[in-house]
Amino acid sequence: MTEPDTTRGMRLETDHGDRETATILARAVQPDNTDEIDTRVDGSRVVTTVTRGTTGGLQSTVDDYVVNLQVAARVADSALDAAPNRERNHNTDIDGASTGSTTTEPDRHSPTDTHE
């Protein structure tokens, strides 16, 4: 008995407020692209399509991608914070929360927060 040739797919879109930021983040995650992952920039959005042969494989790949994108966004935010005379322009943060058009995000760690 032959199993049908089926693939599972997911399209992920994240808005980063401007094309420059979206391009930086897309470039950061592109080394992880395989034949099953396609990442591109569409305006201020990073658009990634993932296809896999199994639901478990799709879930694993998407989970990895989301973590990688979150790390890339945090690095980009840190770089923007360190750059003088640069405004951060984000409509949505990496977790999907609306932040307005131009923001300066507060430190997410309290002074007593330790990572040991």
SVG drawing of the C-alpha trace seen along z (x, -y; Angstrom):
<svg xmlns="http://www.w3.org/2000/svg" viewBox="-3 -61 29 63">
<polyline fill="none" stroke="black" stroke-width="0.4" points="0.0,0.0 1.4,-3.4 0.9,-6.4 -0.3,-9.6 2.4,-12.3 1.2,-14.9 3.1,-17.8 2.1,-20.1 2.8,-23.8 2.7,-26.9 3.2,-30.6 4.4,-32.9 4.3,-36.7 5.8,-39.1 5.7,-42.9 8.8,-44.8 7.7,-48.4 10.1,-49.1 11.8,-47.4 15.3,-47.8 14.5,-46.0 12.7,-43.2 15.6,-42.8 18.1,-42.5 15.9,-39.9 15.3,-37.9 19.0,-37.8 19.7,-36.7 17.4,-33.6 18.2,-32.7 21.2,-30.6 18.7,-28.1 16.7,-27.9 16.6,-24.5 14.7,-23.3 11.7,-23.2 12.0,-26.8 11.7,-30.0 12.1,-33.4 11.6,-36.7 10.9,-40.4 7.6,-42.0 7.7,-45.6 8.1,-45.7 7.2,-42.1 9.3,-38.9 7.4,-36.1 8.5,-32.6 6.9,-29.5 7.7,-26.1 6.7,-22.7 7.4,-19.4 6.3,-15.8 4.9,-15.3 3.0,-17.3 5.7,-16.7 8.4,-17.8 6.5,-20.9 5.9,-21.7 9.6,-21.2 10.8,-23.3 8.4,-26.2 9.3,-26.1 13.0,-26.4 12.3,-29.2 10.3,-31.2 13.1,-30.9 15.7,-32.0 13.6,-35.0 13.1,-36.0 16.9,-35.9 17.5,-37.9 15.0,-40.5 16.5,-40.9 20.0,-41.3 18.7,-43.8 16.9,-45.7 20.1,-45.8 22.1,-47.1 19.5,-49.8 19.6,-50.7 23.4,-51.1 23.3,-53.2 23.1,-56.9 20.4,-59.0 18.4,-56.0 14.7,-55.6 13.1,-52.1 10.0,-51.9 8.0,-48.8 4.3,-48.2 4.5,-44.8 7.1,-43.1 8.3,-39.6 5.6,-38.1 2.8,-39.8 2.0,-42.5 1.1,-45.9 3.7,-48.5 2.6,-51.5 4.5,-53.1 7.6,-54.3 8.7,-53.0 11.6,-52.6 11.0,-49.3 11.7,-49.1 14.2,-46.7 12.4,-43.4 14.6,-42.2 14.3,-43.5 17.5,-44.5 17.3,-41.3 16.8,-39.1 19.6,-36.6 20.4,-34.0 22.5,-31.4"/>
</svg>
